[in-house]
Amino acid sequence: MTLLALIALCLCFTGRAQDTIPSSSILFHSGQYHIRPSDVRGLKQYTGHAGIDSPLFVLIEGHSDSMGNYARNKLLSLKRAMAVKRWLVRQGIGWGDIIVQAWGPDRPAADNRTPEGRRRNRRVEIHFSRPQLVTPVASDQESLPDIAGFYQQIGTPLQKFCINPYRDTVIRCNRGTVMYIKAGSFVVSPGCDSGCVSFHVREDFLYSDMIMDDLSTTSDGRILETQGMIYTEAVDCNGKKLDLQKGKDMVVFIPTDTINAGAKVFEGHRAGDSVMNWKADDDSKLSNFTLRELDLCMNWWCCCIKKNIDCQRCRFFFCRIGRIGKAVKGVFNQEERSRNREFRKCQKNLSVPPPIDKAVIPSCQALEKLFKQYGVDNVDSLMKAINQPLLDSFKLTTISQLRDTLRKIRTRKIELDYMKKKISFDDLQYYIYNVSGLGWRNIDCFAAFPTRKIVTVRVNIEVQTNIDCKMVFKDRRVCFLLTGETAGMSSRVFPKGKEQ
C-alpha cells in the first residue's frame, strides 16, 4: 500500500521543514535498467554520506533518451527508478519513505541529437532530504489557539431537511444516502406540534470530508477501513436537540460499489482530547442488497402483490353498464374525466400484468422480508428515493414510468454518480442498517495488516494543542490521527509496501 499524503494542519509555523542533501545520479546503457557493479560502489559512498541510519525522505526520478517508442521509454525510465528504489530499501530505507517519478524522455539533461547527450539522458537522479524539527512562532504556547476551533470553521456544511414527525418520511441526501424515518420517532417541545422537525445530515465519504470534520478511522487504537461516515441530528422549532424515541429506530441505506463481508456498524464518540473513537454498535443490524434486485422486484411488488393498485376488477357486463353515466359525465367534467382515465389505467394493470421472471421471485421475497425486518412499510417512497438518479436521467416522475422504461431499454449500462465515481447500474449496491440514536455512525471493518508489513512512522513535530497531523492512505480507506506516543514526537504504525 502506498501512502498518499501526510497532512499537518498547523495554525502558524516557522523554521526549516527539511534539510536537503546534495543530489546524485547514475547512468544506464541503452535499453537497460539494471544497476551496474560500478554504480553500486558510488551509491554506497553517497548513501554513507547521507546517513541512512537517520530519518530520510527520498525522491527518485527516472529518465531516458528520446530514441524509439515513447511509451516504451516511459516504462523503461520507471524500471530504472524502481531498480534504484529496491536497492535503497535493501540498504534499510523504508519503502514508504521513497517516492518514484518516471519522466521518460520528457526532461532531458542534454541534447538527444548527439550520442553523448543521449548517454547523459539515460539516467536516474536521487534526491535525499532530512526532516527537521518544526517549531511554532510564539514562545508562549498557551497563547496559541486550539486547533479544534479551526476545525469548527472548516467543517463540511450540514444538509438540512424539514420532516413531519407524525408520518413515515424518506429522505435522499446529496451523495446518495437514503434514510427512512418512522412516524413518531421524535417528540417535540410544547408549541412545536404544528411545525416540522429540522433534520440535519453530514455524509463523509471522501478523504477531504474526513479531514475537514476532524475524523479518523481507529477503534481503541486498532485501524479501521471505512465504507462511509454519517452524522445526523434533529432540532425542533425551539432549537431543542431531539433523539429517537425508544422502539423507533431509523433505517439507513448507504450506496457502495463493493460489499465487505466483515463490515460492522460503529458509533463515533469524541474523547476528552476531541479525538474521534469508534465503538461497535451491537444494537445495529447490517445487511445489503443490490439496485438490480430492487429493479427486478418492482414488478413483483407493484403488480403481483398489487401494492400500487387500488381499484377492483370490473369484469362483468353490469359493471361496465354502470359506468356509462360516469363516462358521459366525464365529457363535461374535467375531474371526472381524470378519474375515468385513472380507472382505465388501473384496469389495464390488473388485466395485463408485466412479465415476471419466476427465477427472481425467491430473491424478491427475501428482499421484501429484509425490508419488513427493518420495519420499512412505505416501500413505494423508498424505491422512489433510491431510484431518483434514474428518474432524473430519464426525466420521469413515477416508479411506474421507470418500470416501463427499464423494461424497454436493452442495455443496463446506466451510470450513477457515487463518491465522485461513475459506476454501472448493475454494480451499485446498498448497505442497510438500523440505528437507535442519532450522532456519528460509520460502516467499518478492522484492517487486516500482516505484522511483517508494519512499520513505524515518526514526525518531527512537538505535540501541542495547535498542531494536528493526520495520515491518509491511497489504496485503503484509512485516515487516522498521529498521536504523541513517543516523547516530543508523533508516531503510529502503518502498513508499508505498495503490494498491499
C-alpha positions in Angstrom: 0.0 0.0 0.0 1.3 3.4 -0.8 1.0 6.4 1.4 -1.0 9.1 -0.3 -0.2 12.0 2.0 0.8 13.1 5.5 -1.2 16.1 6.2 -0.1 18.5 9.0 -2.7 21.1 9.9 -0.9 23.9 11.7 -2.1 27.4 12.6 1.3 29.1 12.4 4.8 27.7 12.0 8.3 28.9 11.2 11.7 27.3 10.7 13.1 24.9 8.1 10.9 21.9 7.4 13.7 19.8 5.9 17.5 19.7 5.3 18.4 19.0 1.7 21.3 16.7 0.9 23.2 17.2 -2.5 21.7 15.0 -5.2 23.3 12.1 -7.0 22.7 10.3 -10.3 23.7 7.1 -12.1 23.7 6.3 -15.9 22.4 3.3 -17.8 23.2 1.6 -21.1 20.6 1.9 -23.9 17.6 -0.2 -23.2 19.0 -1.4 -19.8 17.6 -0.8 -16.3 19.9 -3.0 -14.1 22.3 -1.2 -11.7 25.9 -1.9 -12.7 28.5 -3.0 -10.1 30.5 0.2 -10.7 27.4 2.2 -9.8 26.8 0.2 -6.6 30.1 1.4 -5.2 29.2 5.0 -6.0 25.7 4.6 -4.4 27.2 3.1 -1.2 29.5 6.1 -0.9 26.6 8.5 -1.5 24.2 6.8 1.0 27.0 6.7 3.5 27.5 10.4 3.2 23.7 11.0 3.5 23.5 8.9 6.7 20.6 6.5 6.0 20.5 5.4 9.7 18.6 8.7 10.4 15.1 9.6 9.1 15.2 10.4 5.3 12.8 11.3 2.5 13.9 10.2 -0.9 12.8 11.2 -4.4 13.9 9.1 -7.3 13.4 10.4 -10.9 13.9 8.0 -13.8 14.8 9.3 -17.3 15.5 8.0 -20.8 16.7 9.3 -24.2 14.3 10.0 -27.0 15.2 7.1 -29.3 12.4 4.6 -30.1 8.8 4.4 -28.9 7.7 7.0 -26.3 5.6 4.6 -24.2 8.5 2.1 -24.0 10.9 4.8 -23.0 8.4 5.9 -20.3 8.2 2.4 -18.9 12.0 2.0 -19.1 12.5 5.1 -17.0 10.1 3.7 -14.4 12.0 0.4 -14.3 15.3 2.2 -13.8 13.9 4.3 -10.9 12.3 1.2 -9.3 15.6 -0.7 -9.6 17.3 2.1 -7.5 14.4 2.1 -5.1 14.6 -1.6 -4.4 18.4 -1.2 -3.8 17.8 1.6 -1.3 15.2 -0.5 0.5 17.7 -3.3 0.9 20.1 -0.8 2.5 17.5 0.0 5.2 15.4 2.9 3.9 11.7 2.4 4.3 9.6 1.6 1.2 7.1 4.3 2.1 9.8 7.0 2.5 10.7 6.8 -1.2 8.8 8.5 -3.9 9.4 7.4 -7.6 8.7 9.5 -10.7 9.2 8.4 -14.2 9.7 11.1 -16.8 10.8 9.1 -19.9 12.3 11.5 -22.5 10.3 14.5 -21.2 13.1 16.1 -19.1 16.4 15.7 -21.0 19.6 16.9 -19.3 21.5 17.1 -22.7 20.9 17.2 -26.4 19.3 13.9 -27.6 20.7 14.5 -31.2 24.2 13.5 -30.1 25.5 10.1 -28.7 27.0 11.9 -25.7 23.7 13.7 -25.0 21.7 10.5 -25.2 24.1 8.8 -22.8 23.7 11.6 -20.2 19.9 11.4 -20.5 19.7 7.6 -19.7 19.9 8.4 -16.0 18.3 8.1 -12.6 18.5 11.1 -10.2 18.4 10.6 -6.4 17.4 13.4 -4.1 17.7 13.0 -0.3 16.2 15.3 2.3 16.2 15.0 6.1 13.2 16.3 8.1 13.9 18.9 10.7 12.0 19.8 13.9 9.3 22.4 13.2 8.7 24.9 15.9 5.8 27.3 16.4 6.4 31.1 16.1 5.1 32.1 19.5 7.3 31.3 22.5 4.2 31.3 24.8 2.4 28.1 23.7 -0.7 28.9 25.8 -1.3 32.0 23.6 -1.8 29.9 20.5 -5.5 28.9 19.8 -6.6 25.3 20.0 -6.9 23.7 16.6 -10.4 22.5 17.5 -11.7 26.0 16.7 -10.1 25.8 13.3 -12.0 22.5 12.6 -15.3 24.1 13.6 -14.8 26.8 11.0 -13.9 24.4 8.1 -16.3 21.5 8.8 -18.4 20.3 6.0 -21.8 22.0 5.8 -24.9 20.3 7.2 -27.6 19.2 4.8 -31.0 20.3 6.2 -34.4 18.7 5.8 -37.8 19.6 7.2 -39.7 16.4 8.2 -43.2 15.8 9.5 -42.7 13.9 12.8 -46.1 12.3 12.6 -45.7 10.3 9.4 -43.1 8.0 7.8 -40.5 10.0 5.9 -37.9 9.0 3.4 -35.1 11.5 2.6 -32.3 11.3 0.0 -29.0 13.1 0.8 -26.6 14.7 -1.7 -24.3 11.7 -2.1 -26.9 9.0 -2.3 -27.5 8.1 1.3 -31.2 7.3 1.9 -32.8 7.5 5.4 -36.2 6.0 6.5 -37.6 7.9 9.5 -40.6 6.3 11.1 -43.7 8.2 12.3 -43.4 9.1 16.0 -39.6 9.0 16.0 -39.4 12.4 17.7 -41.3 14.2 20.5 -41.2 17.9 20.0 -41.4 20.7 22.6 -44.8 22.2 23.5 -45.7 24.7 20.8 -43.9 22.9 18.1 -46.7 20.4 17.3 -47.7 22.1 14.1 -44.2 22.7 12.8 -41.6 20.4 11.2 -38.5 18.9 12.7 -35.3 20.2 11.3 -33.2 17.1 10.4 -29.5 17.6 9.7 -27.1 15.2 7.9 -23.4 15.0 7.1 -22.1 12.5 4.6 -18.3 12.0 4.9 -17.3 9.6 2.1 -14.2 11.5 0.8 -10.8 11.9 2.4 -11.3 15.7 2.3 -14.6 15.4 4.2 -12.9 13.3 7.0 -10.1 15.8 7.4 -12.4 18.9 7.4 -14.6 17.2 10.1 -11.5 16.1 12.1 -12.3 12.4 11.8 -10.2 9.3 11.9 -10.6 5.6 11.4 -9.5 3.9 14.6 -11.3 1.9 17.3 -9.4 1.8 20.7 -6.2 2.1 18.8 -7.0 -0.5 16.1 -7.0 0.7 12.5 -10.4 0.6 10.6 -11.2 0.8 7.0 -14.3 3.0 6.4 -17.1 2.4 4.0 -18.8 5.7 4.8 -19.4 8.0 7.8 -22.8 9.6 8.5 -23.7 12.3 11.1 -27.3 13.0 12.0 -29.1 15.4 14.4 -32.6 16.7 14.8 -33.9 20.0 16.2 -37.4 21.2 16.9 -38.8 24.8 16.4 -37.4 25.9 19.8 -33.9 24.8 18.9 -34.0 21.8 21.3 -32.0 18.8 20.1 -34.0 15.6 19.8 -33.2 12.0 19.8 -35.1 8.9 18.5 -37.8 7.6 20.7 -37.5 4.1 22.1 -38.6 1.5 19.6 -38.4 4.0 16.7 -35.1 3.1 15.1 -34.0 4.9 11.9 -33.1 2.8 8.8 -30.1 4.0 6.8 -29.2 3.0 3.2 -25.6 3.7 2.1 -24.6 3.2 -1.6 -21.4 1.3 -2.4 -19.7 -0.4 -5.3 -18.3 -3.2 -3.1 -19.8 -5.1 -0.1 -17.3 -6.0 2.6 -18.4 -9.2 4.4 -16.5 -8.2 7.6 -18.1 -4.7 7.9 -19.9 -3.6 11.1 -21.7 -0.5 12.2 -19.7 1.7 14.6 -20.8 4.6 16.7 -18.5 7.6 17.0 -17.6 9.4 20.2 -15.0 12.1 20.8 -12.7 11.6 23.7 -11.6 14.4 26.1 -8.9 15.4 23.6 -11.5 15.6 20.8 -10.1 12.6 19.0 -12.8 10.5 17.3 -13.0 6.9 18.5 -15.4 4.3 17.0 -17.1 1.6 19.1 -19.0 -1.3 17.6 -22.8 -0.6 17.7 -24.1 -4.0 18.7 -27.7 -2.9 18.5 -27.5 -2.2 14.8 -28.2 -5.0 12.2 -26.2 -4.6 8.9 -27.4 -6.2 5.7 -27.1 -5.4 2.0 -28.9 -5.6 -1.4 -28.3 -4.5 -5.0 -30.1 -1.9 -7.0 -30.6 -4.5 -9.7 -32.5 -6.7 -7.3 -34.7 -3.7 -6.4 -35.3 -3.1 -10.1 -36.2 -6.7 -10.9 -38.6 -6.8 -7.9 -40.5 -3.7 -8.9 -42.9 -5.7 -11.0 -43.3 -8.3 -8.2 -44.2 -5.7 -5.6 -46.2 -3.3 -7.6 -48.2 -5.8 -9.7 -48.1 -9.3 -8.3 -48.5 -8.2 -4.7 -50.6 -5.2 -6.0 -49.3 -2.7 -3.6 -50.0 0.2 -6.0 -53.3 -1.0 -7.4 -56.3 0.4 -5.5 -59.2 -0.4 -7.9 -61.4 -3.5 -8.1 -61.6 -5.5 -11.3 -64.6 -4.5 -13.4 -65.2 -7.9 -15.1 -68.9 -8.2 -15.8 -71.5 -6.6 -18.1 -73.4 -4.8 -15.4 -70.1 -3.2 -14.1 -69.4 -1.8 -17.5 -73.0 -0.6 -17.9 -72.9 1.1 -14.5 -70.0 3.2 -15.5 -71.7 4.7 -18.6 -73.0 7.6 -16.6 -69.5 8.4 -15.3 -68.2 8.2 -18.8 -70.9 10.7 -20.0 -70.2 13.0 -17.0 -66.5 12.9 -17.9 -67.2 14.6 -21.2 -68.3 17.8 -19.4 -66.4 17.5 -16.1 -62.6 17.6 -16.1 -62.2 15.9 -12.6 -64.5 13.0 -13.6 -62.6 12.7 -16.8 -59.3 12.4 -14.9 -60.9 9.8 -12.5 -62.1 7.7 -15.5 -58.6 7.9 -17.1 -57.0 6.6 -13.8 -59.7 3.8 -13.6 -58.9 2.6 -17.2 -55.2 2.6 -16.4 -55.7 0.6 -13.2 -57.9 -1.9 -15.1 -55.2 -2.3 -17.7 -52.6 -3.0 -14.9 -54.9 -5.6 -13.5 -55.7 -7.3 -16.8 -52.2 -7.3 -18.4 -49.5 -7.6 -15.7 -46.0 -7.2 -16.9 -43.9 -10.3 -17.3 -42.3 -11.7 -14.1 -39.2 -13.9 -14.2 -40.1 -16.7 -11.9 -36.4 -17.1 -11.1 -36.3 -13.8 -9.3 -39.3 -14.4 -7.1 -37.4 -16.0 -4.3 -34.9 -13.1 -4.1 -37.8 -10.7 -4.2 -39.4 -12.4 -1.3 -36.1 -12.3 0.6 -35.8 -8.6 -0.1 -39.3 -7.9 1.0 -38.6 -9.9 4.2 -35.5 -7.9 4.7 -37.4 -4.6 4.5 -40.0 -5.9 6.9 -37.3 -6.9 9.3 -36.2 -3.3 9.5 -39.8 -2.0 9.7 -39.9 -0.4 6.3 -43.6 -0.2 5.3 -43.6 2.6 2.8 -41.7 0.7 0.0 -43.0 3.0 -2.7 -41.4 6.1 -1.3 -38.2 4.2 -0.6 -38.0 2.9 -4.1 -38.5 6.4 -5.5 -35.8 7.9 -3.3 -33.3 5.2 -4.2 -34.1 5.4 -7.9 -34.2 9.2 -8.0 -31.0 9.4 -10.2 -32.6 7.1 -12.7 -35.9 9.0 -12.7 -33.9 12.3 -13.2 -31.8 10.8 -16.1 -34.9 9.6 -18.0 -36.9 12.8 -17.0 -39.6 10.6 -15.3 -41.7 11.2 -12.2 -43.1 7.9 -11.1 -41.8 4.4 -10.4 -44.4 3.0 -12.8 -42.9 5.1 -15.7 -39.4 3.9 -14.7 -40.5 0.3 -14.6 -41.9 0.6 -18.1 -38.7 2.4 -19.3 -36.3 -0.2 -17.8 -38.3 -3.0 -19.4 -37.9 -1.4 -22.9 -34.3 -0.5 -22.9 -31.8 -3.1 -24.0 -28.7 -2.0 -22.1 -28.0 -1.9 -18.4 -25.1 0.4 -18.9 -26.6 3.2 -16.8 -24.1 5.1 -14.7 -24.8 6.7 -11.4 -22.6 9.2 -9.5 -21.3 8.0 -6.2 -18.4 9.5 -4.2 -17.1 11.2 -7.3 -17.0 7.9 -9.1 -19.1 6.6 -12.0 -20.3 3.0 -11.6 -22.7 1.0 -13.7 -26.3 0.3 -12.7 -25.6 -3.4 -12.1 -22.7 -2.7 -9.8 -24.5 -0.3 -7.4 -25.2 -1.9 -4.1 -26.6 -0.7 -0.7 -25.7 -1.3 2.9 -28.8 -1.2 5.0 -28.7 -0.8 8.8 -30.8 0.5 11.7 -29.8 2.9 14.5 -31.5 3.6 17.8 -29.9 7.0 18.2 -28.5 10.0 16.3 -24.9 11.2 16.0 -21.9 9.7 14.2 -22.2 6.3 12.6 -19.6 4.5 10.4 -19.6 1.3 8.4 -16.2 -0.1 9.1 -14.1 -3.3 9.1 -10.9 -3.9 11.0 -7.9 -3.6 8.7 -6.0 -6.9 8.4 -2.4 -5.9 8.1 0.3 -8.6 8.4 2.8 -8.0 11.1 5.7 -8.1 8.5 4.0 -5.2 6.7 4.0 -2.9 9.7 6.5 0.0 10.1 6.7 2.9 12.5 6.4 6.5 11.3 7.8 9.4 13.3 7.0 13.0 12.5 9.4 15.6 14.0 6.6 17.9 15.3 6.2 18.6 19.0 2.8 17.5 20.4 0.7 20.7 21.0 -2.9 21.7 21.0 -2.4 24.0 18.0 -0.9 21.2 15.8 -2.7 18.3 14.2 -1.3 15.6 11.9 -3.3 13.0 10.0 -2.2 10.2 7.8 -4.2 9.2 4.8 -3.8 6.2 2.6 -4.2 5.9 -1.2 -5.3 2.3 -1.7 -7.1 1.6 1.6 -9.8 3.8 3.1 -7.8 4.7 6.2 -7.3 8.1 7.8 -6.0 8.4 11.4 -4.5 10.9 13.7 -0.8 10.7 14.6 -0.5 10.8 18.4 2.4 11.6 20.8 3.3 8.0 21.7 7.0 9.0 21.8 8.2 11.9 23.9 8.4 15.0 21.7 7.5 13.0 18.6 4.3 11.9 16.8 4.2 8.2 15.8 1.9 5.4 14.7 2.4 2.1 13.0 1.1 1.8 9.4 1.3 -0.8 6.6 4.2 -0.5 4.1 4.7 -1.7 0.6 2.6 -0.9 -2.4 2.0 -4.5 -3.0 -0.7 -4.5 -0.2 
